[in-house]
Amino acid sequence: MATRRPWAIDIAAVIALALIYVATAQLGNCVHAASLNAVLLWAPTGIGLGAASIFGNRIAPGIAIGAGLSVAILGRPIASSL
């Protein structure tokens, strides 16, 4: 039988992913504002997909929280991140 990791590790991974997502989203928005063009590659998407492929669906709340926070920081409705 496979052993389950402690829930504290999962919560720490979700929080870390959300913070990384927000940080890379802010970096992407800075690049977007400087070039006045659409961002060709959105790094948070790649980070979220990579984390989901490694950790599975238990990391999904980190992606959702990060997306919501990054949209809220821009002053847009959080529902637009869904």
N, C-alpha and C positions, 0 to 999 in steps of 0.2 A: 504494500500500500504506500502511495506517495505521501510524503509529509507536507504539510501546509506551512507556509511561512507565517510568522506572527503578523497580526493585523497592523501593528505599529510601523512595520517596514512598508506595507502597502500605503498607509496614510502618508508617510514621509515621501514615498515615491510620487504620489499624486500631487503633493504640495510642491515638490521640486520640479516636476514637469510643468505645473501651472506657472511657476516663476520663470522657468526657462522659456516657456511659450510667450509670456508677456514681454520678457526682455528682448527676444528676437523679433517680436511683432513691433516693438518700439523702434528697434534698429531698422527694420524694414520700412517703417513709416518715415524715419529720418532720411533714408536713401530716396524714398519716393518723393518727399518734399523737396529734396535738393535737385532732383533731375526733372521734375514736373512731368514725368511720364509714368505709365503704369508699371508696377513692379513685375518683372518677368518671372522671377522665382520667389515664392513666398516661403521662406525658411521654416516658419512655425508648422506649416503643413507637413513638411518632410520630417520634422522632429516628432510631431504627433504620430505620424504613420510608423516611423521607426520604433517609437516607444510602444505603440500598440502591437506591433509584430513581435517585439521582444517580450513584453510583460503580459500581453493578452488584454482581455476586456476589462480587467480590474483597474487599469490605468485610465480608462475613458473619462472618469470625472475630472481628472487633471487637464485633459484636453478641453473639456467643456468650460471649466472654470477659467482656464487661461484665455480662451477665446472670448468669453464674456467680459473678463477684466480688461483685455486689450481694447475691446470695442467701447467699454464704459469710460476708459481713460481718454478716448478720443471725443467723448461727449455725445455719442450716438446711442440709440436705444439698444439695450442688451439683446432684445429679441432679434435684432439683425444679425447676430452671430450664430443663430440657429440654422 
